[in-house]
């Protein structure tokens, strides 16, 4: 996500850092490179120009030239302005009404149906709501089937009527069904087209008028860059939607849509899709995204994801095991499962400050734990609880059963021993400091 933009912005700041003395001339040179980086990321030309002009005015107004650390101050100004460009603050969705009605709009292929499922899953788990998904695409039977598959996957009911070819009628019937069956959120997935046409716009405008949604969300594929912004403007002229959803931000996106869309349609980005799994949905925080673009990581989001998987009762049991030196491979396997639930490895590593730059060009596989899991699963319950009994013949059997080598088994045992020692040390003052740090992060 934004790798190319991040790299070019980093080079732009090197222009500034490379000078012994900071002058108005090399500040201008730096911002020229920043503007070029934004244009390469497919940001609207007018937006890029206004952005750099604003940063320059603020830089000169805040005496960057006489600052003790002018390079750092410039980075901060760019970060703050990037956050402002993307909306400044996170904006929540409106869940008022009984039921709340959320209308999804967008072109075909934008990921609208999948994201409808992700949003339903998010509201069910995070907001303790009982959502109803509505199949409003009457033109593609496959879209109705896809929504039912998604609904089954996340445990959310789907309302559909294949015999009814009127999407307005389907939406109204679905709301009546929701009221009768205790659903407090209705998410209406509408038909998309390969391109904007009058029939499509009239249809979704009629649905909007008939159901008076609390939220009308425009779903856009972030990989389409500036085209996405133009499409958003066309939809907004008809629907006056409430917010934008950016999908496929885990792909090779240049970032132009995320950076331009707010300034063009003056509507907030509310959520982003960061993967194919149903839990790959994040609230959009402009300041956090700006930090990630500039290679500063996003530790707050990382901690929040960890806390979502954190079970206090299990943690207390684990703490006792560590204190008694009883931490085994079953416990280790449980920790691996929790890490995997936090999201893709590439996304998680990107949240660690500096890690993205350090690991540039290295392919990070989501199956990174596959070999470790295979080795652990090849152990007997006794071996998992007490790794000290693993002798040569047992290691040979485990290596054969897991499709690995004895060297790999030995390496895992060595790393496990080192980790166990470190975890025991963390039970002392180091552990308290770590927990204090986590709590501070949470406060932020």
C-alpha positions in Angstrom: 0.0 0.0 0.0 1.4 3.4 -1.1 4.9 1.8 -1.4 5.8 3.8 -4.5 4.6 7.1 -3.1 6.4 6.5 0.2 9.7 5.8 -1.6 9.4 9.0 -3.7 8.5 11.2 -0.7 11.4 9.8 1.1 13.7 10.8 -1.8 12.1 14.2 -1.8 13.1 14.8 1.8 16.6 13.6 1.1 16.9 16.7 -1.2 16.4 18.8 1.9 18.6 16.7 4.2 21.5 16.7 1.8 22.1 20.4 2.2 24.3 21.8 5.0 22.2 24.9 5.1 18.4 25.1 4.6 17.2 27.8 2.3 14.0 28.9 0.7 15.4 27.6 -2.6 16.0 24.0 -1.5 12.7 24.0 0.5 11.1 24.8 -2.9 13.1 22.0 -4.6 11.9 19.5 -1.9 8.3 20.5 -2.4 8.7 20.3 -6.2 9.8 16.6 -5.7 6.8 16.1 -3.3 4.4 17.5 -5.9 6.0 15.2 -8.5 5.6 12.2 -6.2 1.9 13.1 -5.7 1.3 13.4 -9.4 3.1 10.0 -10.0 0.6 8.6 -7.4 -2.2 9.8 -9.7 -3.3 12.6 -7.4 -5.3 15.3 -9.1 -3.0 18.0 -10.5 -4.9 20.9 -8.9 -4.9 19.1 -5.5 -1.2 18.4 -5.7 -0.4 22.0 -6.5 -2.6 23.4 -3.7 -1.1 20.9 -1.3 2.5 21.9 -1.9 1.6 25.6 -1.9 0.0 25.2 1.5 2.9 23.3 2.9 5.3 26.0 1.6 3.3 28.8 3.2 3.2 27.0 6.5 6.9 26.1 6.3 7.9 29.7 5.8 5.4 30.9 8.4 6.8 28.5 11.0 10.4 29.5 10.5 11.5 26.1 9.1 14.6 27.8 7.8 15.9 28.8 11.2 14.6 25.6 13.0 17.2 23.4 14.8 15.8 20.4 12.9 14.3 21.8 9.7 14.1 18.4 7.9 12.0 16.9 10.7 9.7 19.9 10.8 9.2 19.7 7.1 8.2 16.0 7.4 5.8 16.9 10.2 4.2 19.7 8.1 3.8 17.3 5.1 2.3 14.6 7.4 -0.2 17.1 8.9 -1.2 18.4 5.5 -1.6 14.8 4.1 -3.9 14.0 7.0 -5.9 17.2 6.4 -6.1 16.4 2.7 -7.6 13.0 3.5 -10.2 14.5 5.9 -8.4 15.3 9.1 -10.5 13.2 11.5 -12.1 9.8 11.3 -15.9 10.0 10.6 -18.2 7.3 12.0 -21.3 5.9 10.2 -24.8 6.9 11.2 -26.6 4.0 12.9 -29.7 5.9 13.9 -33.2 4.8 12.9 -35.0 1.5 13.4 -33.7 -0.1 11.4 -30.7 1.8 10.2 -30.5 1.6 6.4 -27.2 1.7 4.6 -27.3 1.9 0.8 -24.2 0.7 -1.1 -23.3 2.2 -4.5 -20.5 1.9 -6.9 -19.4 0.5 -10.3 -19.3 -3.2 -11.1 -16.0 -4.8 -10.0 -15.3 -2.2 -7.2 -15.7 -4.9 -4.5 -19.2 -3.6 -3.4 -20.8 -7.0 -2.7 -17.8 -8.3 -0.8 -17.5 -5.1 1.2 -21.2 -5.2 2.1 -20.4 -8.5 3.8 -17.4 -7.0 5.5 -19.4 -4.1 6.8 -22.2 -6.5 8.1 -19.5 -8.6 9.8 -18.0 -5.4 11.3 -21.3 -4.1 12.6 -22.2 -7.5 14.0 -18.9 -8.0 15.9 -17.8 -4.4 16.8 -21.2 -2.7 17.2 -23.2 -5.8 18.4 -25.8 -5.2 15.8 -28.0 -7.7 14.0 -27.6 -6.8 10.3 -29.6 -7.9 7.3 -27.9 -8.1 3.9 -30.2 -7.3 0.9 -29.4 -8.6 -2.6 -30.6 -5.6 -4.8 -28.7 -6.5 -8.0 -31.5 -8.0 -10.1 -29.4 -8.2 -13.3 -26.7 -10.7 -12.2 -27.9 -13.9 -10.5 -24.3 -14.6 -9.6 -24.3 -11.4 -7.5 -27.2 -12.7 -5.5 -25.5 -16.1 -5.0 -22.3 -14.3 -4.0 -24.1 -12.3 -1.3 -25.6 -15.5 0.1 -22.2 -17.2 0.2 -20.8 -14.2 2.0 -23.8 -14.1 4.4 -23.3 -17.8 5.2 -19.6 -17.2 5.8 -20.2 -14.5 8.4 -23.4 -15.8 9.9 -25.6 -12.9 8.6 -29.0 -13.4 7.0 -29.5 -12.4 3.4 -32.8 -11.2 2.0 -33.3 -11.8 -1.8 -36.2 -12.4 -4.2 -35.1 -13.8 -7.5 -38.6 -13.6 -8.9 -38.8 -9.8 -8.3 -37.0 -7.7 -10.9 -37.8 -4.3 -9.2 -34.8 -3.3 -6.9 -36.9 -0.5 -5.3 -39.6 -3.0 -4.3 -37.0 -5.5 -3.1 -35.4 -2.8 -0.9 -38.7 -1.8 0.6 -39.8 -5.4 1.2 -36.4 -6.1 2.9 -36.9 -3.2 5.4 -40.3 -4.5 6.3 -38.8 -8.0 6.7 -36.1 -6.5 9.0 -38.6 -4.8 11.2 -40.6 -8.1 11.6 -37.5 -10.2 12.3 -35.5 -8.1 14.7 -32.8 -6.8 12.3 -31.6 -3.3 13.4 -29.3 -2.6 10.4 -30.2 -3.2 6.7 -27.4 -3.1 4.2 -28.7 -2.8 0.6 -26.2 -4.1 -2.1 -27.2 -2.4 -5.4 -26.4 -3.3 -9.0 -23.2 -1.9 -10.5 -22.3 -1.3 -14.2 -19.0 -1.4 -16.0 -19.4 2.3 -16.7 -21.7 5.1 -15.5 -25.0 5.2 -17.5 -28.3 7.1 -17.1 -30.3 3.9 -16.3 -28.0 3.0 -13.5 -28.1 6.4 -12.0 -31.9 6.7 -12.2 -32.3 3.3 -10.6 -30.1 4.0 -7.6 -31.6 7.4 -7.2 -35.1 5.8 -7.1 -33.9 3.3 -4.4 -32.4 6.2 -2.4 -35.7 8.1 -2.5 -37.8 5.1 -1.6 -35.8 3.9 1.5 -34.3 7.2 2.8 -31.1 5.6 4.0 -29.2 6.8 7.1 -26.0 6.3 5.1 -25.3 6.2 1.4 -21.8 4.8 0.8 -19.8 4.9 -2.4 -17.5 2.0 -2.9 -14.5 2.6 -5.0 -11.6 0.4 -6.2 -8.5 2.4 -5.0 -6.4 0.8 -7.7 -8.2 2.8 -10.4 -6.6 6.0 -9.2 -7.9 9.3 -10.7 -10.7 7.5 -12.6 -12.1 6.5 -9.2 -12.3 10.2 -8.2 -14.1 11.1 -11.4 -16.6 8.3 -10.8 -17.1 9.4 -7.2 -18.0 12.9 -8.4 -20.6 11.6 -10.9 -22.2 9.5 -8.2 -22.1 12.3 -5.7 -23.9 14.7 -8.1 -26.8 12.3 -8.2 -26.9 10.7 -4.7 -25.1 13.3 -2.5 -23.6 10.3 -0.7 -22.4 10.4 2.9 -19.0 8.7 2.7 -16.5 6.7 0.6 -15.3 3.2 1.0 -11.8 2.4 -0.5 -11.3 -1.2 -1.4 -8.2 -3.2 -2.4 -5.8 -1.0 -0.5 -3.7 -4.1 0.0 -3.0 -4.2 -3.7 -0.4 -2.3 -5.8 -2.2 1.0 -5.4 -0.7 4.3 -6.2 -2.9 6.1 -3.6 -4.3 8.8 -5.8 -7.9 8.0 -4.9 -7.3 8.1 -1.2 -5.4 11.4 -1.5 -7.7 13.2 -3.9 -11.2 12.0 -3.3 -11.9 14.1 -0.2 -10.8 17.4 -1.8 -12.9 16.7 -5.0 -16.2 15.5 -3.6 -15.8 16.9 0.0 -17.0 13.6 1.5 -15.1 11.6 4.1 -13.5 8.2 3.6 -15.1 6.1 6.2 -13.7 2.6 5.8 -11.0 0.9 3.9 -10.7 -2.7 2.7 -7.2 -4.2 3.4 -7.6 -7.8 2.2 -9.9 -10.6 1.0 -10.9 -11.9 4.4 -14.2 -10.8 5.9 -12.5 -9.1 8.8 -10.1 -7.1 6.5 -11.9 -3.8 7.1 -10.6 -0.8 9.0 -12.0 2.5 10.0 -10.2 5.2 8.0 -8.0 7.4 10.2 -6.4 10.1 8.0 -3.5 10.9 10.5 -2.6 7.2 10.8 -2.7 6.8 7.0 -0.5 9.9 6.6 2.1 8.4 9.0 2.1 5.1 7.1 2.6 6.9 3.8 5.7 8.7 5.3 7.1 5.4 6.6 6.3 6.2 10.3 4.2 3.1 10.8 0.9 2.9 12.6 1.7 1.5 16.1 -1.7 2.6 17.5 -3.7 0.5 15.0 -1.3 -2.4 15.6 -1.9 -2.3 19.3 -5.7 -2.0 18.7 -5.7 -5.1 16.5 -3.7 -7.0 19.2 -6.2 -6.0 21.9 -9.1 -7.3 19.8 -7.5 -10.8 19.9 -6.5 -10.4 23.6 -8.4 -12.6 26.0 -7.7 -11.5 29.6 -8.6 -14.9 31.2 -6.3 -16.8 28.7 -3.6 -14.2 29.3 -3.7 -14.8 33.1 -3.5 -18.6 32.6 -0.6 -18.1 30.2 1.2 -15.8 32.7 1.0 -18.5 35.4 2.4 -21.1 33.0 5.3 -18.9 32.1 6.0 -18.2 35.7 6.1 -21.9 36.4 8.2 -22.7 33.3 5.2 -24.6 31.9 4.9 -22.7 28.6 4.6 -25.4 25.9 4.1 -25.7 22.1 0.3 -25.8 22.5 0.5 -22.4 24.1 2.8 -21.2 21.3 0.4 -22.5 18.6 -2.4 -20.6 20.3 -0.4 -17.4 20.1 0.4 -18.0 16.4 -3.4 -18.3 15.7 -4.1 -15.0 17.5 -1.4 -13.2 15.4 -2.9 -14.7 12.2 -6.3 -13.3 13.1 -4.8 -9.8 13.3 -4.5 -9.6 9.5 -2.0 -10.2 6.7 1.7 -10.3 7.7 2.6 -7.6 5.2 -0.1 -5.3 6.5 1.0 -5.9 10.2 4.7 -5.3 9.4 3.8 -2.1 7.5 2.4 -0.8 10.8 5.9 -1.1 12.5 7.9 2.2 12.1 10.7 1.7 9.6 9.9 -2.0 9.0 8.4 -1.3 5.6 11.5 0.4 4.3 13.9 -2.2 5.9 12.0 -5.1 4.3 11.4 -3.4 0.9 11.5 -5.9 -1.9 11.2 -8.9 0.4 8.1 -11.0 -0.3 6.3 -11.6 3.0 4.2 -14.7 2.8 1.0 -15.0 4.8 1.9 -18.7 5.2 5.1 -17.7 7.1 4.0 -19.9 10.1 3.1 -22.9 8.0 6.4 -24.8 8.5 6.3 -24.0 12.3 2.7 -25.2 12.6 3.5 -28.4 10.6 6.4 -29.2 13.0 4.2 -28.6 16.1 1.3 -30.7 14.7 3.8 -33.6 14.1 4.6 -33.7 17.9 2.7 -35.9 20.4 0.7 -34.1 23.2 3.5 -35.1 25.6 6.2 -33.6 23.4 4.3 -30.3 23.0 3.9 -29.9 26.7 7.5 -30.9 27.6 9.9 -30.2 24.6 12.9 -31.3 26.8 12.1 -34.9 26.1 12.8 -34.5 22.4 15.7 -36.7 21.5 17.3 -37.6 18.2 14.8 -40.3 17.2 11.8 -38.1 18.1 13.2 -35.2 16.1 13.7 -37.4 13.1 10.1 -38.6 13.3 8.8 -35.0 13.6 10.9 -33.8 10.7 9.6 -36.7 8.5 6.0 -36.1 9.6 6.1 -32.3 8.9 8.1 -32.5 5.7 10.9 -30.5 7.1 14.6 -31.3 8.1 16.1 -32.1 11.5 18.0 -28.8 11.2 14.7 -26.9 10.9 13.3 -28.8 13.9 16.4 -28.0 16.0 16.2 -24.3 14.9 12.6 -24.1 16.1 13.5 -25.7 19.4 16.4 -23.3 19.9 14.2 -20.2 19.1 11.4 -21.5 21.3 13.8 -21.9 24.2 15.1 -18.4 23.7 11.6 -17.0 23.5 10.6 -18.9 26.7 13.5 -17.3 28.6 12.6 -13.9 27.3 9.0 -14.3 28.3 10.0 -15.4 31.8 12.2 -12.3 32.1 9.2 -10.2 31.1 7.4 -11.3 34.2 9.6 -8.9 36.1 10.1 -5.2 35.7 10.5 -5.5 31.9 6.9 -6.9 31.7 5.4 -4.1 33.7 7.1 -1.5 31.5 5.8 -3.2 28.4 2.2 -3.3 29.8 2.6 0.4 30.8 3.7 1.2 27.2 0.7 -0.7 25.8 -1.7 1.2 28.1 -0.2 4.5 27.0 -0.8 3.5 23.4 -4.3 2.6 24.2 -4.8 6.0 25.7 -3.6 7.6 22.5 
